[in-house]
Amino acid sequence: CPAVDTPTHATRAIVLGAVLVALALSVDATAGHRRETEFVVLLLLGALGTIVLGGANDLLLLLAAFLLASVPFYALAGWGGSALGTEAAMKYYLSGAFLGVAMLAGVAILYGVGRGTAYGPLREGLAAAPVVAAGVGLVAVLAGLLFKVGGVPGHFWVPDVTDGTPPAVAAIVTTIPKIGGLVALYRLLSVAVPAAAVDWPLLVAVLATASMTLGNLAAFFQATVQRLLAYSTISQVGYALVAVAVAGRAELAQPALLYYLAAYAVTNLGAFAVVAELPAARTLDDYRGMARE
């Protein structure tokens, strides 16, 4: 069963708040729609998967939570039935399927060399495991989790899905999965993987730098608001990964990550709330002079 501790409780609280705001954001798009119930069910299932993901303390539970936090959101991306939404859902699904298979392979490798799936025994097994095998397994698992949070190199789906879906859906898929995914990354690396066996702090630091750099630089060239916000979410993952990189070495790393996730949920949902209120304004030029109105 999932761990019951501060990160798990924080994940529950942040996800609950994010779901309530997401439901409020989606009222105009879903109220009276013949598939309104389907929208709410998919959102709740994805949120449940996110919470389990944040509390996962076993590789098999981590994998199951990854699927539960992914499949409902694939369907949610195509919920509107538009051409752009269908294309976004397919890109989201195909990226998730590919990196999900990589994550499954990584779990199998870590189980093989670590002789266990629970994080405690796994840490002991990896301490004596071959470095190359443990490193390959860990990289494969990280690939799946980085897809879930939208960080480099699993970020390719983020711009197209964010730009091709309604603002409420874009807000959901760029906010809620990140909360559980980043907590899962923190727990996996700090509890299950000894830094002496695999130098994961350096790897995470490189990924954090890449996410921050790509997200911020790519944002300069965007003309649509939702695509701009998509690259903003990629850069935000990079900032959060900084706390993950120092997990176990800085006592404020865990509270810093949790506070950051709470603030990110509020601000990202708030940004998409503005977009949802201005459906006719898609480009940055459409927002020109908006402050006066």
N, C-alpha and C positions, 0 to 999 in steps of 0.2 A: 504494500500500500504506500501512497505518497508520504513523504516526510511532513511532519507537523511542526513547523518552526517559524521563525520570524519572516524569512523570505516567502514561505508559502502563504502565511496570513497576509502579508503585504500584497502578494499577487492576487489573492482573492479580493481584497479591498479595492485595488486599482482596477481590476477587470470589472468588478461590479459597477463601480462608478462609470467606467468607460461604456459599458453596455447600456446603462440608463441614459447616458448622453446620446449614444448612437441611436437608441430607440426614438428619442426626441427629435433627432436630426432627420430620421427617416419617415416621420409622420406624414408629411406632405406627399411623399412618393408612394407610400404604401397604404394609407388610409382608404378603405373602400375597395382596394385592389383585390381581384379574385384570388391572388396568391399571397395575400398579406400574412396569413398564418405560416406559410412556407418560409417567408423571409424571417420571421421571428424565430421559428424553430431552428433554421440554419445558423442564425446568429448565436442562439443559446448553446447549440451543440459545439460550435467553434469556440465559444467562450469557455465551456466546460473543458474542452481539450487543452486550452491555454492554461487553465488553472492546474490541471493534472501535470502538464508539461513543466510548470514552475516547481511542482513538488516532487517530481520524479527522482527517485534515488536508486533506480535499477535500470539497466540498459534496455531491457524488454519493456518496462513501463514507459521509458522515454520514447521508444519507438511507437508504441501504441498511442501515446499522447500526441506524438507528432502527426500521426494519421488523423486522429480525431480533431486536431486543430488545423488540419489542412483541407480534407475532403469537403466539409460544409462550406468553407470559404471559396473553394473552386466553384461550387454550385451558386454561391451568392454572387460571385463576379458576373455570372451569366444570367442572373435572375431577371433582369429587365427585358431580355429577349431581343435587344437591338443588335445590329451587325457588329458595332464596335464592342459591345459587351460580350458577345459570343466569341469574338476574336481574342479579347482579353482573357476570358475564361479558359480558352484553349491554351494560350501561352502560359498562363498561371499553372494549369494542370500539367502540361508537358514539362515545364521546368521543375515542378514539384515531383513528378514521377521519376525523372532522371536523377535528381539529387536525393530523392527518397530511397531509390535503389542503392545509390552510393552509401547512404547512411546505413542501410540494412547490411551491406557488405562490411562496413566499418564495425558495426556491432558484432558481426560474426567473427571478425579478426580479433577484436579486443577480447571477446569471450574465449577464443582459442588460445591466445597467449596469456591472458590474465586468469584463466580458469575460474571465471565467475562472472555474474552479471550485476549483483548487488555492489554498490559503490565501495563499501568497506573492504570486503574480500578482494574486489577488483584492484584496489590500490596496492594491496600486498602482492598480488600476482604480477602486476605491471612493474613493480620495483625490481623483479627478477627476470622480466621478459626481455627478449631481444629488442634492442632499441628501434631497429628499422621496422619490424613488424608492428610494434606498438605505435610508432609514428604514423605509419600508413593507415592503421585502423582509426587513430584519433583524427587524422586529417579528413577521412571519409565521413566520420560522424559530424565533425565540425561543418563540413560542406552542407549537410542536411539542415543543421541548425542555423547556419548563415543564410540559407534560402528562407527559412522561416522568419528570420528577423530582417531580411532584406539588406544584408551587408555584403560587401565585396568578398568573394567572387560570386555569391549567390543572389546578386541584385538585379539580374537582367530583366526579370518580369516586372519590377516595380514601376518604371515609367509608363509602360504600355497599359498595365492593369489600372493604374491610378488615373490615367488620362481617358481610358476607354469605358469606365464605369461611372454611374451616378455619384455625386459627391458623398452621399451617405455611405455607399458601399466602399468607396475609396477611403473614406475616413476609417471604416471598420478594419479593412485589410491592412492598412498601414499603421494601425495603432494596436489593436488587441493582440494579434499574434506576437508582436515584438515583446510584449510584457513577459509572457511566459517563456519565450525563446531565450531572452537574455538572462533571465533568472536560471533557466536550465543550463545555459552555458556556464554561468558562474558556479553553480553547484557541481556540475560534472567535472570541471577542471580543478576546482579547489578541493573537492572531496575524493574524487576517484582517480586522478592522474597525478602522480608525484612529479614535481618539476625536475627532480634529479634523474628520472627515467626518460622523460620527453621534455624538451625545453619549450613548453607551451607558452610561457609568458612572452618570449620573444616573438613567437608565431602570432599570438593575439595582438601584440603591439604593432606588428607589420600590417595585419588586417585592419586594425583600427585606423592607422595612418592612411591606408589605401582608401578606406570608406570615407573618411573625412575629406581627403583630397579630391577624389573623383566626384563625390556628391556636391561639394562646393563649387568646383570649377565647372562642372557640367551645367549647374544651375544658371550660369551666366548666359548660356546660349538658348534658353527656353523662352518661347513666346506665349505659351498657354499657362494659365495659373495652376491647373492641376498637375501638369508635368513639372512645373517649378517646385511644387510642394512634394512631388515624388522624389526628386533629387535631394530636397531638404531632409526627407525621412532617411535617406541613405547616409547622409552626413551625420545625422543624429545618432545612428547606430554606431558610427565610429567613435563618437564622444562617449557613449555608454560602454563600448568595449575597452576604453582606457581603464575603467574601474575593474573590469574583468581581468585585464592584464596584470593588475597588482593584487589580485585576490590572494589572500594568505600572507601577504607581505606588508599590507597597510591595513590597520584595524578599522579605518573609515571606509574601506573599499565597498563593503556590503551596504551600509546605510547610504553611501553616496549613490550607488547604483539604484537602490529602491526609491530614493527621493527624486533622482533624475527621471526614472520611469513614470512616477506620479506626475511630475511637472510636464513631461513630454506628452502624456495622455491628455492633460488639460489643454495644452497649447495646440497640439496637432488637431484635436477634435474642434477646438475653437476656430482654427484657421479654416477647416472644411465647413464649419457652420456658416461662415461668411460666404463661402463659395456656394453653398446650398441655398442661401437666401438671395443670391444673384444669378439665377440660372441662365440669363441672357448674356452674362459677361464671362466669356471664355478666355479671351486673351488679356495680356497685361495692358494693352492700349484701352480696352474696355473699362479698366479700373481707373483710368486717368480722370482726375477731378472728383473722384468718389468721396473724398473727405468733405468737400463742400456740400454734398447732398446728404 
